[in-house]
Amino acid sequence: MKWLWKNKRDEENTVIRNKSHLVTKGYAQKEGVDFEESFAPVAWLEAVRLFIAYAAHKSFIVYQMDVKTTFLYGPLKEEVYVNQPDGFV
């Protein structure tokens, strides 16, 4: 596991918030050894265009959002083991 640190800044470049995330080292895995396939579900561009055209035709209001926790509690097909980082309290 690894800590990622980031400072959020305002227009004057003053730090307004500190953020940290503890992530697993998925970047250290090798395809064919640690995993066979990877997926990144995205919408087809044609489907998005069709949706926007339909919304414009019907005068719908369209909102955009980003969901960051979509697969947070998704079922796992196999067990995952994680080591606690050195010095973690």
N, CA, C and O atoms as a MOPAC input file, in Angstrom:
PM7 MOZYME 1SCF
protein

 N      0.84800 1    -1.17200 1     0.00000 1
 C      0.00000 1     0.00000 1     0.00000 1
 C      0.89300 1     1.23400 1     0.00000 1
 O      2.07200 1     1.17400 1     0.34800 1
 N      0.29900 1     2.34500 1    -0.39800 1
 C      1.07000 1     3.56500 1    -0.55000 1
 C      0.17200 1     4.75700 1    -0.25400 1
 O     -1.00700 1     4.75500 1    -0.61000 1
 N      0.72300 1     5.76800 1     0.39200 1
 C     -0.01500 1     7.00600 1     0.65300 1
 C      0.18600 1     7.96700 1    -0.50200 1
 O      1.30900 1     8.14200 1    -0.97300 1
 N     -0.87900 1     8.58800 1    -0.96200 1
 C     -0.81400 1     9.65500 1    -1.95700 1
 C     -1.24800 1    10.94500 1    -1.27300 1
 O     -2.27400 1    10.97500 1    -0.59300 1
 N     -0.47800 1    12.00200 1    -1.45100 1
 C     -0.75000 1    13.29000 1    -0.81000 1
 C     -0.99600 1    14.34400 1    -1.87600 1
 O     -0.35900 1    14.33700 1    -2.92900 1
 N     -1.92000 1    15.24800 1    -1.59500 1
 C     -2.22400 1    16.31600 1    -2.54400 1
 C     -2.69700 1    17.54100 1    -1.77000 1
 O     -3.46600 1    17.42400 1    -0.81600 1
 N     -2.23400 1    18.71000 1    -2.18400 1
 C     -2.67700 1    19.96700 1    -1.58900 1
 C     -3.65200 1    20.65200 1    -2.53100 1
 O     -3.36300 1    20.80500 1    -3.71800 1
 N     -4.78700 1    21.05800 1    -2.02300 1
 C     -5.76200 1    21.80000 1    -2.81900 1
 C     -5.48100 1    23.28300 1    -2.60100 1
 O     -5.34900 1    23.72600 1    -1.46100 1
 N     -5.39000 1    24.04900 1    -3.68100 1
 C     -5.02200 1    25.46700 1    -3.60200 1
 C     -6.10800 1    26.34800 1    -4.20100 1
 O     -6.89300 1    25.90500 1    -5.03900 1
 N     -6.14000 1    27.60200 1    -3.76000 1
 C     -7.09200 1    28.56500 1    -4.30800 1
 C     -6.43300 1    29.34400 1    -5.44700 1
 O     -5.35300 1    28.98100 1    -5.91200 1
 N     -7.09100 1    30.41700 1    -5.89100 1
 C     -6.60300 1    31.20400 1    -7.02600 1
 C     -5.25600 1    31.85900 1    -6.74900 1
 O     -4.47000 1    32.06800 1    -7.67400 1
 N     -4.97600 1    32.19000 1    -5.47500 1
 C     -3.70200 1    32.82600 1    -5.11600 1
 C     -2.62400 1    31.79700 1    -4.79000 1
 O     -1.56100 1    32.15500 1    -4.28300 1
 N     -2.88600 1    30.53400 1    -5.07300 1
 C     -1.95500 1    29.43500 1    -4.83400 1
 C     -1.71600 1    29.17300 1    -3.34700 1
 O     -0.68000 1    28.62400 1    -2.97100 1
 N     -2.67300 1    29.56600 1    -2.50200 1
 C     -2.60500 1    29.29900 1    -1.07300 1
 C     -3.24600 1    27.94200 1    -0.79500 1
 O     -4.31700 1    27.63300 1    -1.31800 1
 N     -2.58500 1    27.14000 1     0.02800 1
 C     -3.12300 1    25.81900 1     0.36500 1
 C     -4.37300 1    26.00100 1     1.21600 1
 O     -4.32400 1    26.62200 1     2.27700 1
 N     -5.50700 1    25.45200 1     0.74100 1
 C     -6.76200 1    25.56300 1     1.48700 1
 C     -7.17700 1    24.22800 1     2.09700 1
 O     -7.99900 1    24.19600 1     3.01300 1
 N     -6.61400 1    23.11800 1     1.59400 1
 C     -6.97500 1    21.80900 1     2.13300 1
 C     -5.90100 1    20.79200 1     1.74800 1
 O     -5.33700 1    20.84800 1     0.65600 1
 N     -5.63600 1    19.87900 1     2.65100 1
 C     -4.72100 1    18.77000 1     2.38100 1
 C     -5.54700 1    17.50400 1     2.21300 1
 O     -6.47600 1    17.25200 1     2.98100 1
 N     -5.20100 1    16.70600 1     1.20000 1
 C     -5.92000 1    15.45900 1     0.95700 1
 C     -4.91300 1    14.31000 1     0.96200 1
 O     -3.77300 1    14.46900 1     0.52600 1
 N     -5.34400 1    13.16500 1     1.45500 1
 C     -4.49500 1    11.97700 1     1.40300 1
 C     -5.36400 1    10.76500 1     1.10800 1
 O     -6.52600 1    10.69600 1     1.50900 1
 N     -4.77300 1     9.81300 1     0.39800 1
 C     -5.45900 1     8.57300 1     0.04500 1
 C     -4.49900 1     7.41800 1     0.27900 1
 O     -3.32900 1     7.49300 1    -0.09700 1
 N     -4.98200 1     6.36400 1     0.88900 1
 C     -4.19800 1     5.14600 1     1.04700 1
 C     -4.65300 1     4.18300 1    -0.04100 1
 O     -5.80300 1     3.74300 1    -0.04300 1
 N     -3.76100 1     3.85600 1    -0.96100 1
 C     -4.12100 1     3.02600 1    -2.10700 1
 C     -3.27300 1     1.75800 1    -2.12300 1
 O     -2.16100 1     1.73100 1    -1.59600 1
 N     -3.81700 1     0.71300 1    -2.73600 1
 C     -3.03500 1    -0.50400 1    -2.92700 1
 C     -2.15300 1    -0.32600 1    -4.14800 1
 O     -2.43100 1     0.51700 1    -5.00100 1
 N     -1.10800 1    -1.10200 1    -4.23600 1
 C     -0.15100 1    -0.94900 1    -5.33200 1
 C     -0.58300 1    -1.74600 1    -6.55900 1
 O      0.12100 1    -2.65800 1    -6.99000 1
 N     -1.71700 1    -1.40900 1    -7.10900 1
 C     -2.18300 1    -2.08000 1    -8.31300 1
 C     -1.28300 1    -1.82200 1    -9.50000 1
 O     -1.25300 1    -2.61400 1   -10.44100 1
 N     -0.54600 1    -0.71800 1    -9.46800 1
 C      0.34500 1    -0.37500 1   -10.56500 1
 C      1.53400 1    -1.34600 1   -10.64700 1
 O      2.20500 1    -1.40100 1   -11.67800 1
 N      1.80200 1    -2.10600 1    -9.58600 1
 C      2.93800 1    -3.02700 1    -9.57200 1
 C      2.57900 1    -4.39200 1   -10.15800 1
 O      3.45100 1    -5.25300 1   -10.27800 1
 N      1.32500 1    -4.60500 1   -10.52300 1
 C      0.90100 1    -5.89400 1   -11.06400 1
 C      1.29200 1    -6.02200 1   -12.53300 1
 O      1.43400 1    -5.02600 1   -13.24300 1
 N      1.46400 1    -7.26500 1   -12.97200 1
 C      1.81300 1    -7.53100 1   -14.36500 1
 C      0.70400 1    -8.36300 1   -15.00700 1
 O      0.24200 1    -9.34800 1   -14.43400 1
 N      0.28600 1    -7.95200 1   -16.20500 1
 C     -0.77000 1    -8.67500 1   -16.91300 1
 C     -0.28900 1   -10.08200 1   -17.25400 1
 O      0.84900 1   -10.27500 1   -17.68400 1
 N     -1.16500 1   -11.05300 1   -17.05800 1
 C     -0.82800 1   -12.44500 1   -17.31200 1
 C     -0.22600 1   -13.14500 1   -16.10400 1
 O     -0.23000 1   -14.37400 1   -16.03700 1
 N      0.29600 1   -12.37500 1   -15.14000 1
 C      0.86000 1   -12.94300 1   -13.91300 1
 C     -0.10100 1   -12.70000 1   -12.75900 1
 O     -0.54300 1   -13.64600 1   -12.10600 1
 N     -0.42500 1   -11.43700 1   -12.50600 1
 C     -1.29600 1   -11.06500 1   -11.39300 1
 C     -2.76700 1   -10.97300 1   -11.79500 1
 O     -3.64800 1   -11.09300 1   -10.94300 1
 N     -3.03900 1   -10.76200 1   -13.07100 1
 C     -4.41200 1   -10.67600 1   -13.55600 1
 C     -4.44000 1   -11.01500 1   -15.03500 1
 O     -3.41700 1   -10.93800 1   -15.71600 1
 N     -5.61500 1   -11.39200 1   -15.53300 1
 C     -5.76300 1   -11.76700 1   -16.94200 1
 C     -6.41500 1   -10.66900 1   -17.77100 1
 O     -6.00800 1   -10.41600 1   -18.90500 1
 N     -7.42600 1   -10.02000 1   -17.20400 1
 C     -8.15500 1    -8.99500 1   -17.94800 1
 C     -8.37400 1    -7.78100 1   -17.05800 1
 O     -8.38000 1    -7.88900 1   -15.83200 1
 N     -8.55200 1    -6.63500 1   -17.68100 1
 C     -8.94000 1    -5.43800 1   -16.92900 1
 C    -10.06400 1    -4.74600 1   -17.69500 1
 O    -10.14700 1    -4.84200 1   -18.92000 1
 N    -10.91600 1    -4.05700 1   -16.96500 1
 C    -12.08600 1    -3.43200 1   -17.56400 1
 C    -12.20500 1    -1.98700 1   -17.09800 1
 O    -11.88000 1    -1.66400 1   -15.95600 1
 N    -12.66700 1    -1.13500 1   -17.98000 1
 C    -12.97700 1     0.24600 1   -17.64200 1
 C    -14.28600 1     0.58300 1   -18.34900 1
 O    -14.26500 1     1.06300 1   -19.48200 1
 N    -15.42800 1     0.33900 1   -17.69900 1
 C    -16.70700 1     0.56300 1   -18.36500 1
 C    -16.94000 1     2.04000 1   -18.67700 1
 O    -16.88700 1     2.89000 1   -17.78800 1
 N    -17.19500 1     2.32900 1   -19.93700 1
 C    -17.49000 1     3.69300 1   -20.38400 1
 C    -18.67200 1     3.64600 1   -21.34700 1
 O    -18.97100 1     2.60500 1   -21.93200 1
 N    -19.32900 1     4.77000 1   -21.49900 1
 C    -20.47400 1     4.85200 1   -22.41300 1
 C    -19.98400 1     4.97800 1   -23.85300 1
 O    -18.96700 1     5.62200 1   -24.11300 1
 N    -20.69600 1     4.37300 1   -24.77400 1
 C    -20.37500 1     4.53000 1   -26.18400 1
 C    -20.66700 1     5.96300 1   -26.59400 1
 O    -21.65500 1     6.54500 1   -26.14600 1
 N    -19.82800 1     6.53300 1   -27.43100 1
 C    -20.00600 1     7.90800 1   -27.87800 1
 C    -21.33200 1     8.07300 1   -28.62000 1
 O    -21.99400 1     9.10200 1   -28.48200 1
 N    -21.72500 1     7.06300 1   -29.40800 1
 C    -22.99000 1     7.13800 1   -30.14100 1
 C    -24.17500 1     7.20600 1   -29.18000 1
 O    -25.14500 1     7.91500 1   -29.44500 1
 N    -24.10500 1     6.47600 1   -28.06800 1
 C    -25.18600 1     6.49600 1   -27.07800 1
 C    -25.29000 1     7.86400 1   -26.41500 1
 O    -26.39100 1     8.35700 1   -26.17100 1
 N    -24.15400 1     8.47300 1   -26.12600 1
 C    -24.15400 1     9.81200 1   -25.51700 1
 C    -24.74100 1    10.82500 1   -26.49500 1
 O    -25.55600 1    11.66300 1   -26.10900 1
 N    -24.33000 1    10.75100 1   -27.75200 1
 C    -24.85900 1    11.68000 1   -28.76900 1
 C    -26.36600 1    11.51300 1   -28.94300 1
 O    -27.09500 1    12.49700 1   -29.05800 1
 N    -26.82900 1    10.26600 1   -28.96000 1
 C    -28.25500 1    10.00100 1   -29.10100 1
 C    -29.02700 1    10.56600 1   -27.91300 1
 O    -30.08100 1    11.17700 1   -28.09000 1
 N    -28.51100 1    10.36700 1   -26.71800 1
 C    -29.15300 1    10.89000 1   -25.51200 1
 C    -29.23500 1    12.41800 1   -25.55300 1
 O    -30.28200 1    12.98600 1   -25.24100 1
 N    -28.15200 1    13.08100 1   -25.93200 1
 C    -28.14100 1    14.55100 1   -25.98100 1
 C    -29.08700 1    15.06200 1   -27.06200 1
 O    -29.78100 1    16.05700 1   -26.85600 1
 N    -29.12000 1    14.38800 1   -28.21700 1
 C    -30.03500 1    14.79800 1   -29.28600 1
 C    -31.48600 1    14.64300 1   -28.84400 1
 O    -32.30700 1    15.52500 1   -29.09700 1
 N    -31.80800 1    13.53300 1   -28.18900 1
 C    -33.17100 1    13.31000 1   -27.69700 1
 C    -33.54200 1    14.34800 1   -26.64200 1
 O    -34.65300 1    14.87800 1   -26.65400 1
 N    -32.61300 1    14.64100 1   -25.72700 1
 C    -32.86300 1    15.63800 1   -24.68000 1
 C    -33.09000 1    17.01500 1   -25.29100 1
 O    -33.95100 1    17.76000 1   -24.82400 1
 N    -32.33300 1    17.36400 1   -26.32400 1
 C    -32.51700 1    18.65500 1   -26.98800 1
 C    -33.86100 1    18.70100 1   -27.71300 1
 O    -34.55000 1    19.72100 1   -27.68500 1
 N    -34.23300 1    17.59400 1   -28.36400 1
 C    -35.50600 1    17.52600 1   -29.08100 1
 C    -36.69500 1    17.71000 1   -28.13300 1
 O    -37.66900 1    18.38000 1   -28.47700 1
 N    -36.61300 1    17.11600 1   -26.94100 1
 C    -37.69700 1    17.19200 1   -25.95600 1
 C    -37.55000 1    18.36700 1   -24.98900 1
 O    -38.35800 1    18.51600 1   -24.07100 1
 N    -36.52800 1    19.20200 1   -25.18600 1
 C    -36.24700 1    20.36200 1   -24.31300 1
 C    -36.01400 1    19.94700 1   -22.85900 1
 O    -36.41400 1    20.65000 1   -21.93100 1
 N    -35.36700 1    18.80600 1   -22.67600 1
 C    -35.02200 1    18.35300 1   -21.32600 1
 C    -33.82800 1    19.14500 1   -20.80700 1
 O    -33.01800 1    19.64500 1   -21.58800 1
 N    -33.72600 1    19.25500 1   -19.49800 1
 C    -32.53800 1    19.82500 1   -18.87200 1
 C    -31.58700 1    18.66300 1   -18.60400 1
 O    -31.98000 1    17.66500 1   -17.99800 1
 N    -30.34800 1    18.78600 1   -19.04800 1
 C    -29.35900 1    17.72300 1   -18.90000 1
 C    -28.35600 1    18.12600 1   -17.82300 1
 O    -27.82000 1    19.23400 1   -17.84500 1
 N    -28.10900 1    17.21800 1   -16.88500 1
 C    -27.11900 1    17.43600 1   -15.83200 1
 C    -25.96300 1    16.46300 1   -16.02700 1
 O    -26.15500 1    15.35800 1   -16.53300 1
 N    -24.77700 1    16.87100 1   -15.62900 1
 C    -23.59700 1    16.01700 1   -15.69800 1
 C    -23.08400 1    15.79800 1   -14.28900 1
 O    -23.09600 1    16.71800 1   -13.47200 1
 N    -22.62800 1    14.57500 1   -13.99600 1
 C    -22.06000 1    14.28900 1   -12.68100 1
 C    -20.98600 1    13.22400 1   -12.80500 1
 O    -20.90700 1    12.51800 1   -13.81100 1
 N    -20.16800 1    13.11700 1   -11.78400 1
 C    -19.09400 1    12.13900 1   -11.74200 1
 C    -19.27900 1    11.28800 1   -10.49300 1
 O    -19.35800 1    11.82100 1    -9.38600 1
 N    -19.34700 1     9.98900 1   -10.66000 1
 C    -19.51400 1     9.07600 1    -9.52900 1
 C    -18.17100 1     8.39800 1    -9.28200 1
 O    -17.69100 1     7.63900 1   -10.12400 1
 N    -17.56800 1     8.67100 1    -8.13600 1
 C    -16.24200 1     8.12800 1    -7.84200 1
 C    -16.29700 1     6.83800 1    -7.04500 1
 O    -15.28100 1     6.15400 1    -6.92500 1
 N    -17.44700 1     6.48500 1    -6.49900 1
 C    -17.53700 1     5.29200 1    -5.65900 1
 C    -18.41800 1     4.22100 1    -6.28900 1
 O    -19.07400 1     3.46100 1    -5.57600 1
 N    -18.43800 1     4.15400 1    -7.60000 1
 C    -19.31300 1     3.22300 1    -8.29600 1
 C    -19.07200 1     1.77900 1    -7.88000 1
 O    -20.02200 1     1.05300 1    -7.58900 1
 N    -17.82200 1     1.35900 1    -7.84900 1
 C    -17.50400 1    -0.03600 1    -7.56600 1
 C    -16.89400 1    -0.21800 1    -6.18000 1
 O    -16.16800 1    -1.18400 1    -5.94800 1
 N    -17.17800 1     0.68800 1    -5.26800 1
 C    -16.58900 1     0.63600 1    -3.93600 1
 C    -16.94300 1    -0.65100 1    -3.21100 1
 O    -16.08800 1    -1.22900 1    -2.54000 1
 N    -18.17500 1    -1.11000 1    -3.32700 1
 C    -18.61700 1    -2.31500 1    -2.63100 1
 C    -19.01800 1    -3.42300 1    -3.59900 1
 O    -19.87500 1    -4.24400 1    -3.27100 1
 N    -18.41900 1    -3.46000 1    -4.77300 1
 C    -18.73000 1    -4.49500 1    -5.74800 1
 C    -18.23500 1    -5.85700 1    -5.29000 1
 O    -17.27100 1    -5.94000 1    -4.53000 1
 N    -18.88500 1    -6.93600 1    -5.74500 1
 C    -18.46300 1    -8.27800 1    -5.33200 1
 C    -17.11400 1    -8.65500 1    -5.95700 1
 O    -16.84400 1    -8.32500 1    -7.11200 1
 N    -16.27600 1    -9.34300 1    -5.18700 1
 C    -14.98500 1    -9.81200 1    -5.67900 1
 C    -15.08400 1   -11.29300 1    -6.01200 1
 O    -15.71800 1   -12.05500 1    -5.28200 1
 N    -14.46100 1   -11.70400 1    -7.10600 1
 C    -14.48200 1   -13.10600 1    -7.51000 1
 C    -13.40900 1   -13.91200 1    -6.78500 1
 O    -13.49600 1   -15.13800 1    -6.71000 1
 N    -12.39900 1   -13.23000 1    -6.25200 1
 C    -11.31600 1   -13.92200 1    -5.55800 1
 C    -10.88500 1   -13.09700 1    -4.35500 1
 O    -11.18300 1   -11.90600 1    -4.26800 1
 N    -10.18300 1   -13.73600 1    -3.43300 1
 C     -9.73800 1   -13.04000 1    -2.23600 1
 C     -8.59600 1   -12.08600 1    -2.56600 1
 O     -7.77100 1   -12.36800 1    -3.43500 1
 N     -8.55800 1   -10.95700 1    -1.86700 1
 C     -7.50800 1    -9.96100 1    -2.04800 1
 C     -6.80800 1    -9.78500 1    -0.71000 1
 O     -7.45800 1    -9.55200 1     0.30900 1
 N     -5.47500 1    -9.89600 1    -0.71000 1
 C     -4.68700 1    -9.74100 1     0.51000 1
 C     -3.88800 1    -8.44600 1     0.42800 1
 O     -3.29600 1    -8.14000 1    -0.60700 1
 N     -3.87300 1    -7.69100 1     1.52000 1
 C     -3.18700 1    -6.40000 1     1.55200 1
 C     -2.30700 1    -6.35000 1     2.79300 1
 O     -2.75000 1    -6.71900 1     3.88100 1
 N     -1.06000 1    -5.89600 1     2.64300 1
 C     -0.15800 1    -5.70300 1     3.77300 1
 C     -0.26700 1    -4.27900 1     4.28600 1
 O     -0.41800 1    -3.33700 1     3.50900 1
 N     -0.19000 1    -4.13200 1     5.59200 1
 C     -0.20600 1    -2.80800 1     6.19500 1
 C      1.16500 1    -2.17000 1     5.98100 1
 O      2.17800 1    -2.84400 1     6.16300 1
 N      1.23000 1    -0.88100 1     5.59700 1
 C      2.52600 1    -0.25100 1     5.33400 1
 C      3.38100 1    -0.14500 1     6.59700 1
 O      2.85200 1    -0.07100 1     7.70600 1
 N      4.70500 1    -0.13700 1     6.42200 1
 C      5.62600 1     0.02000 1     7.54300 1
 C      5.38900 1     1.35700 1     8.23400 1
 O      5.18800 1     2.37300 1     7.57000 1
 N      5.41000 1     1.35900 1     9.54600 1
 C      5.23200 1     2.59000 1    10.30400 1
 C      3.79900 1     3.04600 1    10.42800 1
 O      3.54700 1     4.12100 1    10.97200 1
 N      2.84400 1     2.26400 1     9.94000 1
 C      1.43500 1     2.64800 1    10.02400 1
 C      0.95900 1     2.50500 1    11.45900 1
 O      1.17500 1     1.47100 1    12.09100 1
 N      0.31000 1     3.54300 1    11.97500 1
 C     -0.16700 1     3.51400 1    13.36500 1
 C     -1.66700 1     3.51500 1    13.36900 1
 O     -2.28200 1     3.49200 1    14.43500 1

